[in-house]
Amino acid sequence: MVKSSLLRASVAALTTLGLMLSAPHVQAATQPARQYTVQQTDAKLLDIGLKEGQFHGRVVDHAGSPAANAPVVIRQGDKEIAKTTTDQNGRFTVTGLKGGVYEVASGKTVGAYRVWQGEATPPAAKEQALLILGQNGERGQFGAIGGGVILLTAVSIAALVISLVALDEANDSP
């Protein structure tokens, strides 16, 4: 009888503790801001028509404000084709591109574009590329194995050990 009530009390205490110290709450209060890796998650290629032989684009932040002096790198496969920076309005221009598929990156934001020349440009093609910093970022809890989970695990193990010691002492009682 004593074992049963002690076991029930231990389970209730651990459950209550787990609800009070859930990992996201502990993590949100203790984790500092981190830099996140942003990767393209949409395999869709956007069509861009070259305007007078130039590739035009714009880089903005998630609120739509221009990203001034942001580095922009254009790659085709593993080869870097061009490198530039944005102006005060977040705009950039690259010359010398031919038709083909290019990866345009600013910081850790990446976009894939199919570039068209002259009359081959489809009617739905845009005149400029738009990169929204952080748009393709992963959403969720980063660092979930951080301090919150470790603290919760340590407290749970301590509560379990205390419960087992108390149960052992209760068994030894006459």
Phi, psi and omega per residue, in radians:
M1 nan -0.758 3.135
V2 -1.152 -0.692 3.130
K3 -1.080 -0.778 -3.093
S4 -1.103 -0.799 -3.124
S5 -1.215 -0.616 3.099
L6 -1.179 -0.698 3.115
L7 -1.139 -0.764 3.106
R8 -1.094 -0.719 3.128
A9 -1.136 -0.678 3.127
S10 -1.147 -0.772 3.119
V11 -1.104 -0.745 3.124
A12 -1.117 -0.715 3.129
A13 -1.134 -0.773 3.124
L14 -1.126 -0.701 3.118
T15 -1.116 -0.795 3.117
T16 -1.079 -0.763 3.131
L17 -1.098 -0.736 3.118
G18 -1.098 -0.642 3.109
L19 -1.257 -0.625 -3.122
M20 -1.291 -0.603 -3.071
L21 -1.985 0.894 3.134
S22 -1.146 2.569 -3.013
A23 -0.982 -0.795 -3.111
P24 -1.060 -0.629 -3.136
H25 -1.199 -0.773 3.132
V26 -1.148 -0.745 -3.111
Q27 -1.140 -0.766 -3.100
A28 -1.085 -0.560 -3.109
A29 -1.450 -0.383 -3.011
T30 -1.991 -0.287 -3.055
Q31 -1.527 2.252 3.050
P32 -1.324 2.891 3.102
A33 -1.101 2.471 -3.112
R34 -2.190 2.809 3.013
Q35 -1.505 2.307 -3.103
Y36 -1.919 2.578 3.066
T37 -1.462 2.212 3.134
V38 -1.905 2.177 3.136
Q39 -2.222 2.644 3.114
Q40 -1.204 2.232 -3.134
T41 -1.908 -0.212 -3.121
D42 -1.834 2.120 -3.080
A43 -1.390 0.022 -3.092
K44 -1.207 2.320 3.061
L45 -1.619 2.349 3.078
L46 -1.731 2.374 -3.117
D47 -1.507 2.298 3.109
I48 -2.254 2.284 3.071
G49 -1.647 2.323 3.074
L50 -1.191 2.354 -3.136
K51 -1.902 1.929 -3.091
E52 0.982 0.681 3.111
G53 1.324 0.177 -3.107
Q54 -2.044 2.487 3.063
F55 -1.696 2.068 -3.126
H56 -1.875 2.561 3.100
G57 -2.730 3.008 3.141
R58 -2.499 2.495 3.101
V59 -2.103 2.187 3.109
V60 -2.282 2.836 3.058
D61 -1.503 -3.116 -3.061
H62 -1.123 -0.332 3.122
A63 -1.608 -0.055 3.135
G64 1.621 0.018 3.103
S65 -1.333 2.459 -3.131
P66 -1.099 2.480 3.084
A67 -1.683 1.648 -3.111
A68 -1.284 2.468 3.093
N69 1.007 0.509 3.111
A70 -1.418 2.358 3.104
P71 -1.244 2.461 3.109
V72 -2.255 2.248 3.131
V73 -2.132 2.324 3.110
I74 -1.996 2.201 -3.123
R75 -2.174 2.671 2.973
Q76 -2.236 1.873 -2.989
G77 1.190 -2.260 3.120
D78 -1.618 -0.031 -3.049
K79 -1.665 2.224 3.066
E80 -1.360 2.115 -3.079
I81 -1.620 -0.760 -3.090
A82 -2.653 2.730 3.114
K83 -2.479 2.303 -3.135
T84 -2.651 -3.103 3.044
T85 -2.294 2.766 -3.141
T86 -1.414 2.762 3.054
D87 -1.501 -2.946 -3.098
Q88 -1.125 -0.403 3.132
N89 -1.673 0.166 3.133
G90 1.359 0.187 -3.108
R91 -1.614 2.634 3.051
F92 -2.508 2.719 3.123
T93 -2.403 2.369 3.096
V94 -2.234 2.317 3.110
T95 -1.883 2.850 3.048
G96 1.542 0.136 3.099
L97 -1.471 2.579 3.041
K98 -1.904 2.979 3.091
G99 -1.058 2.494 3.139
G100 2.696 -3.058 -3.131
V101 -1.741 2.275 -3.111
Y102 -2.271 2.649 3.036
E103 -1.879 2.149 -3.132
V104 -1.962 2.201 -3.078
A105 -2.241 2.462 2.991
S106 -2.343 2.031 -3.029
G107 1.128 -2.158 -3.141
K108 -1.880 0.176 3.089
T109 -1.665 2.320 -3.056
V110 -2.257 2.430 3.048
G111 -2.276 2.589 3.128
A112 -1.928 2.249 -3.071
Y113 -2.296 2.461 3.023
R114 -1.802 2.028 -3.045
V115 -1.699 2.355 -3.096
W116 -2.084 2.599 3.103
Q117 -1.989 2.466 2.973
G118 0.897 -2.308 -3.050
E119 -1.263 -0.242 3.115
A120 -1.294 -0.229 -3.100
T121 -1.136 2.173 3.104
P122 -1.216 2.681 -3.105
P123 -1.051 -0.498 -3.099
A124 -1.437 -0.067 -3.104
A125 -1.167 2.505 3.104
K126 -1.526 2.853 3.135
E127 -1.535 -0.349 -3.132
Q128 -2.570 2.707 3.085
A129 -1.505 2.634 3.089
L130 -2.264 2.101 3.056
L131 -1.922 2.170 3.098
I132 -1.850 1.951 -3.069
L133 -1.007 2.216 3.112
G134 1.435 -0.001 -3.092
Q135 -1.098 -0.706 -3.059
N136 -1.633 0.323 -3.097
G137 -1.240 2.711 3.077
E138 -1.301 2.518 3.111
R139 -1.911 2.493 3.137
G140 2.409 -2.983 -3.102
Q141 -1.533 2.022 3.046
F142 -1.602 2.538 3.127
G143 1.241 0.580 -3.102
A144 -1.115 -0.296 3.091
I145 -1.598 0.287 -3.094
G146 -1.389 -2.700 -3.009
G147 -1.007 -0.667 -3.087
G148 -1.098 -0.814 -3.124
V149 -1.206 -0.703 3.125
I150 -1.107 -0.765 3.115
L151 -1.090 -0.801 3.137
L152 -1.083 -0.724 3.117
T153 -1.117 -0.772 -3.134
A154 -1.113 -0.743 3.130
V155 -1.157 -0.699 3.131
S156 -1.124 -0.737 3.124
I157 -1.146 -0.726 3.121
A158 -1.086 -0.756 3.125
A159 -1.115 -0.674 3.115
L160 -1.144 -0.766 3.132
V161 -1.103 -0.769 3.121
I162 -1.080 -0.709 3.118
S163 -1.114 -0.730 3.136
L164 -1.165 -0.685 3.094
V165 -1.117 -0.760 3.135
A166 -1.138 -0.678 3.107
L167 -1.138 -0.707 3.117
D168 -1.120 -0.720 3.115
E169 -1.165 -0.608 3.118
A170 -1.181 -0.592 3.106
N171 -1.220 -0.527 -3.127
D172 -1.392 -0.222 -3.140
S173 -1.199 2.492 3.131
P174 -1.233 nan nan
